Amino acid sequence: MSAIWYECKVKYRKTDDIGSQKVTTEPYLVDAISYTEAESRINEEMKAYVSEEFKITNIKVANYAEIHPFENADRWFKSKVSLIAFDEESGKERKTNMYLLVQANDLREAYDNTVSVMKNTMGDYTIPAISESPIMDVFPYFSGEEEELEQLERFNTLKASKPELVSAGEAGEDLIEAETE
């Protein structure tokens, strides 16, 4: 059964870097069968992250076909992928759009990650748009079966990995070395 992703907006009091508190509303993504289960799951997940009171302000079905976490990435990007098919009856090209949620550090990396996800696609496709998503975190469903345990662990490991910081000097040296080789 394919996953139905629900975008849940959660309002809570958040402490910023300087120690002041402000009320914020942030979107999260959960994999669920119904709105009721999505509400239950987001309540359960947020209890682990938020020590104070929080309120779920909105739940809606998200239109993501697939979710792809990547190592050393900390932001989520929404990639619009147009699958191209040729309609033999009318003789015209037909495009079908789907949306992927891809984890990356910047727009260029999001594009590269989208291309790597789509590399085994048999048909033609284009990537007409990529934008940064406001999604803060993704919570996939786990039934407790052993086969899914490995898949969930891999998802969470990829999602939780932090980007490696490279100083400007190191990055410039790598570019110079690559150009001279």
BAROVO-396358 format. One line per 10 residues: number of its first residue (from 1); their letters; for each residue x, y, z of N, C-alpha, C. Coordinates in steps of 0.2 Angstrom, whole numbers, plus 2048, in hexadecimal, padded with zeros to 3 digits. Each point is the difference from the previous one (the first is absolute). Example, Ala and Ser with C-alpha at 12.3 -4.5 7.8 and 13.67 -1.06 7.14 Angstrom:
# BAROVO-396358
1	AS	842:7E4:827:7FC:806:800:804:806:800; 7FE:805:7FC:804:806:801:7FC:805:803
//
This chain:
# BAROVO-396358
1	MSAIWYECKV	804:7FA:800:7FC:806:800:804:806:800; 7FF:805:7FC:804:806:7FF:7FE:805:806; 805:804:802:800:804:806:7FB:806:7FE; 7FC:802:805:7FD:807:7FF:803:804:805; 803:806:7FE:803:805:804:7FC:805:802; 800:802:806:7FC:805:803:804:806:802; 7FF:806:7FE:803:806:803:7FD:802:806; 803:800:806:7FD:802:806:803:807:802; 7FD:805:802:802:806:802:800:800:808; 805:801:803:800:800:808:802:807:802
11	KYRKTDDIGS	7FC:802:805:802:807:803:802:7FF:807; 806:803:802:803:7FF:806:805:805:802; 802:801:806:804:805:803:807:7FD:7FF; 804:804:7FC:807:7FE:7FE:805:805:803; 806:7FD:803:805:805:802:805:800:7FB; 802:807:7FE:805:801:7FB:807:800:803; 805:802:7FB:807:800:802:802:804:806; 7FC:806:800:802:805:806:7FC:7FE:806; 7FC:7FB:800:7FC:7FE:806:7F9:803:801; 7FE:804:7FB:7F9:803:801:7FC:7FB:7FD
21	QKVTTEPYLV	7F9:800:802:7FB:7FB:7FE:7FB:804:7FC; 7FE:7FC:7FA:7FB:803:7FC:7FC:7FA:7FE; 7FA:802:7FE:7FB:7FB:7FE:801:7FF:7F8; 801:7FA:7FE:801:7FE:7F9:7FC:7FB:7FD; 7FE:800:7FA:7FC:7FA:7FD:805:7FD:7FA; 801:7FA:801:804:7FC:7FB:7FD:7FA:7FD; 801:7FF:7FA:7FD:7FA:7FD:805:7FA:800; 7FD:7FA:801:803:7FA:801:7FC:7FB:7FB; 804:7FB:7FE:7FC:7FB:7FC:800:7F9:803; 7FA:7FD:800:7FF:7F9:803:7FD:7FC:7FB
31	DAISYTEAES	802:7F9:800:7FD:7FB:7FC:7FB:7FD:804; 7F9:800:7FD:7FB:7FD:804:7FA:7FE:7FB; 7FB:7FD:803:7FB:7FD:7FC:7FA:805:7FF; 7FF:804:806:7FA:804:800:803:807:804; 7FB:805:7FF:801:806:804:801:7FE:808; 7FC:7FC:802:800:7FE:807:806:7FD:802; 803:7FC:7FC:806:7FD:802:806:805:7FF; 7FF:804:7FB:805:805:7FF:801:805:807; 7FA:802:802:7FF:804:806:803:7FC:806; 7FF:7FA:801:802:7FC:805:808:7FF:800
41	RINEEMKAYV	802:7FF:7FA:808:7FF:7FF:804:806:801; 7FD:806:7FE:804:806:801:800:802:807; 7FA:7FF:804:800:801:807:806:7FC:803; 800:7F9:7FE:805:7FC:803:807:802:7FF; 801:802:7FA:807:802:7FE:802:807:803; 7FB:804:800:802:807:803:801:800:808; 7FD:7FB:803:801:7FF:807:808:7FF:802; 803:7FD:7FB:807:7FE:801:805:806:7FF; 7FD:805:7FC:804:806:7FF:7FE:806:804; 7FA:801:801:7FE:806:804:7FE:7FF:807
51	SEEFKITNIK	803:803:805:7FE:7FE:807:7FA:804:802; 7FE:806:7FD:7FB:804:802:7F9:7FE:7FC; 7FB:803:801:7FA:7FF:7FC:801:802:7F9; 7FC:7FD:7FB:800:801:7F9:7F9:7FF:7FD; 7FF:803:7FB:7F9:7FF:7FD:801:7FF:7F8; 7FC:7FB:7FE:800:7FE:7F9:7FB:805:7FC; 802:804:7FC:7FC:805:7FD:7FD:7FE:7F9; 803:7FB:7FD:7FE:7FE:7F9:803:7FA:7FE; 7FC:7FC:7FD:802:7F9:7FD:7FD:800:7F9; 805:7FF:7FB:7FD:7FF:7F9:805:7FB:7FD
61	VANYAEIHPF	7FD:7FD:7FB:803:7FB:7FC:806:803:7FC; 806:7FE:800:805:803:7FC:801:7FC:7FA; 802:804:7FA:800:7FD:7FA:807:7FD:7FE; 803:7FD:804:807:7FD:7FF:7FF:7F9:7FD; 803:7FE:7FB:800:7F9:7FD:805:7FC:804; 806:803:802:805:7FD:803:804:805:805; 803:7FD:805:804:803:805:807:7FD:7FF; 805:805:800:807:7FD:7FF:805:804:805; 802:7FD:805:805:803:805:807:7FE:7FD; 804:805:801:807:7FF:7FE:805:801:805
71	ENADRWFKSK	806:7FD:800:805:801:806:802:807:7FF; 802:803:806:803:806:801:7FC:806:7FD; 7FA:7FF:801:7FB:806:7FD:7FC:802:806; 7FE:806:800:7FC:802:806:7F9:804:7FE; 7FF:801:7F9:7FA:803:7FE:7FC:7FC:7FB; 7FA:802:7FF:7FC:7FC:7FC:7FE:804:7FA; 800:7FD:7FA:7FE:804:7FA:7FB:7FC:7FC; 7FB:804:7FD:7FB:7FD:7FC:802:800:7F9; 800:7FB:7FD:802:7FF:7F9:7FA:7FE:7FB; 7FF:804:7FB:7FB:7FF:7FC:803:7FC:7FA
81	VSLIAFDEES	7FE:7FA:7FF:802:7FC:7FA:7FB:7FF:7FB; 801:801:7FA:7FB:7FF:7FB:802:7FA:7FC; 7FC:7FB:800:801:7FA:7FC:7FD:801:7F9; 804:7FE:7FB:7FE:802:7F9:7FE:7F9:7FD; 7FA:800:7FD:7FE:7FA:7FD:7FD:802:7F9; 801:7FC:7FB:7FD:801:7F9:7F9:7FD:7FF; 7FB:804:7FF:7F9:7FD:7FF:800:7FE:7F8; 800:7FA:7FF:800:7FD:7F9:7F9:802:7FC; 7FB:800:804:7F9:802:7FC:800:807:7FE; 802:805:804:800:807:7FE:806:802:7FD
91	GKERKTNMYL	806:7FC:801:806:802:7FD:803:806:804; 7FE:801:806:803:806:804:804:7FD:806; 804:804:803:804:7FF:806:7FB:802:806; 800:7FC:805:7FC:801:806:805:800:806; 7FF:805:804:804:800:806:7FC:7FF:806; 802:7FC:805:7FD:7FE:806:805:803:806; 7FD:804:804:804:803:805:800:7FC:807; 806:7FF:803:800:7FD:807:805:804:804; 7FF:800:806:804:804:805:804:7FB:805; 806:801:800:805:7FD:805:802:804:805
101	LVQANDLREA	801:7FE:806:803:803:806:807:7FE:801; 805:804:7FE:806:7FD:800:804:804:805; 805:7FD:804:804:803:805:806:803:7FD; 802:806:802:807:803:7FD:802:806:804; 805:802:7FE:803:806:804:7FF:807:7FC; 7FF:7FF:7FA:7FF:806:7FB:7FC:7FE:7FA; 7FE:805:7FC:7FC:7FF:7FA:804:7FB:7FB; 807:801:7FF:804:7FC:7FB:800:7F9:803; 801:7FF:806:800:7F9:803:7F9:7FD:7FF; 7FB:804:801:7F9:7FD:7FF:7FF:7FE:7F9
111	YDNTVSVMKN	802:804:7FB:800:7FE:7F9:804:7F9:7FF; 806:800:802:804:7FA:7FF:7FD:7FA:804; 7FD:801:806:7FD:7FA:803:7F9:7FE:7FD; 7FD:805:7FD:7FA:7FE:7FC:802:7FC:7FA; 805:802:7FC:803:7FC:7FA:802:7F9:802; 803:800:806:802:7F9:802:7FB:7FB:802; 7FA:803:803:7FA:7FC:801:7FD:7FE:7FA; 800:804:7FB:7FD:7FF:7F9:804:7FC:7FB; 806:7FE:802:805:7FD:7FB:7FE:7F9:7FE; 7FC:7FC:803:7FD:7FA:7FE:7FA:800:7FC
121	TMGDYTIPAI	7FD:806:7FF:7FA:801:7FD:800:7FE:7F9; 7FC:7FC:7FD:800:7FE:7F9:7FE:805:7FB; 7FB:805:802:7FE:805:7FB:804:806:801; 7FE:805:7FC:803:807:800:7FC:804:805; 804:804:803:7FD:805:805:804:807:800; 7FD:805:802:803:806:801:7FF:802:808; 804:805:802:7FF:802:807:7FF:808:7FF; 7FA:802:7FF:7FE:807:7FF:801:805:806; 800:7FD:806:800:804:806:802:7FC:806; 804:804:804:802:7FD:807:800:806:804
131	SESPIMDVFP	7FD:800:806:800:805:805:801:7FD:807; 802:804:804:801:7FE:807:7F9:7FF:804; 800:7FB:803:7F9:7FE:804:801:803:807; 7FA:802:803:800:802:807:800:7FA:804; 7FF:7FA:7FE:800:7FA:804:806:800:805; 7FF:7FF:806:805:800:805:803:7F9:801; 7FB:7FB:800:802:7F9:801:7FB:7FB:7FD; 802:7FA:7FF:7FC:7FB:7FD:800:7FA:804; 7FA:7FD:801:7FF:7FA:805:7FD:7FB:7FC; 804:7FB:7FD:7FC:7FA:7FD:7FD:7FB:805
141	YFSGEEEELE	7FB:7FD:7FD:7FD:7FB:804:804:7F9:801; 800:7FD:806:803:7FA:801:7FC:7FB:803; 7FE:7FB:7FD:7FB:7FB:803:803:7FC:806; 807:7FF:800:803:7FC:805:802:7F9:7FD; 7FF:7FF:7FA:802:7FA:7FD:808:800:7FE; 803:7FB:801:807:7FF:7FF:803:803:7FA; 7FC:7FE:7FA:803:802:7F9:800:808:800; 7FB:803:803:800:808:800:805:803:805; 803:7FC:805:804:803:804:807:803:7FD; 802:7FC:7FB:807:802:7FD:7FE:806:7FC
151	QLERFNTLKA	7FA:800:7FC:7FF:806:7FC:7FF:806:804; 7FC:7FF:806:7FF:806:804:807:803:803; 804:7FB:802:807:802:803:804:804:7FB; 800:7FE:7F9:803:803:7FB:7FD:807:7FF; 7FA:800:800:7FC:807:7FE:802:805:806; 800:7FE:806:801:804:806:808:802:800; 804:7FB:7FE:807:802:800:802:805:7FB; 7FD:7FF:7FA:801:805:7FB:7FD:807:802; 7FA:800:802:7FD:806:802:804:804:806; 803:7FC:804:803:803:806:807:802:7FF
161	SKPELVSAGE	803:7FE:7FB:807:802:7FE:801:807:7FF; 805:803:803:801:807:7FF:805:802:7FB; 7FF:806:7FC:805:801:7FB:807:802:803; 805:7FE:7FB:807:801:802:801:807:7FE; 803:804:805:802:806:7FE:807:800:7FD; 801:804:7FA:806:801:7FD:802:807:800; 806:802:803:802:807:800:801:802:7F8; 7FF:807:800:801:803:7F9:807:7FE:7FD; 805:800:804:807:7FF:7FE:800:7F9:7FD; 7FD:7FB:804:801:7F9:7FD:7FC:7FF:7FA
171	AGEDLIEAET	7FA:803:800:7FC:7FF:7FA:803:803:7FA; 803:806:800:804:803:7FB:806:7FC:7FE; 804:7FD:804:805:7FC:7FF:7FE:7FA:7FC; 7FA:7FD:802:7FE:7FA:7FC:7FE:802:7F9; 7FD:806:7FF:7FE:802:7F9:807:802:7FC; 805:803:803:806:801:7FC:803:7F9:7FE; 800:7FC:805:803:7F9:7FF:7FC:7FD:7FA; 7FA:800:800:7FC:7FD:7FB:801:803:7F9; 801:807:800:801:803:7FA:807:7FF:7FD; 805:7FF:804:806:7FF:7FD:802:7F8:7FE
181	E	7FB:7FC:803:802:7F9:7FE:7FE:7FE:7F9
//
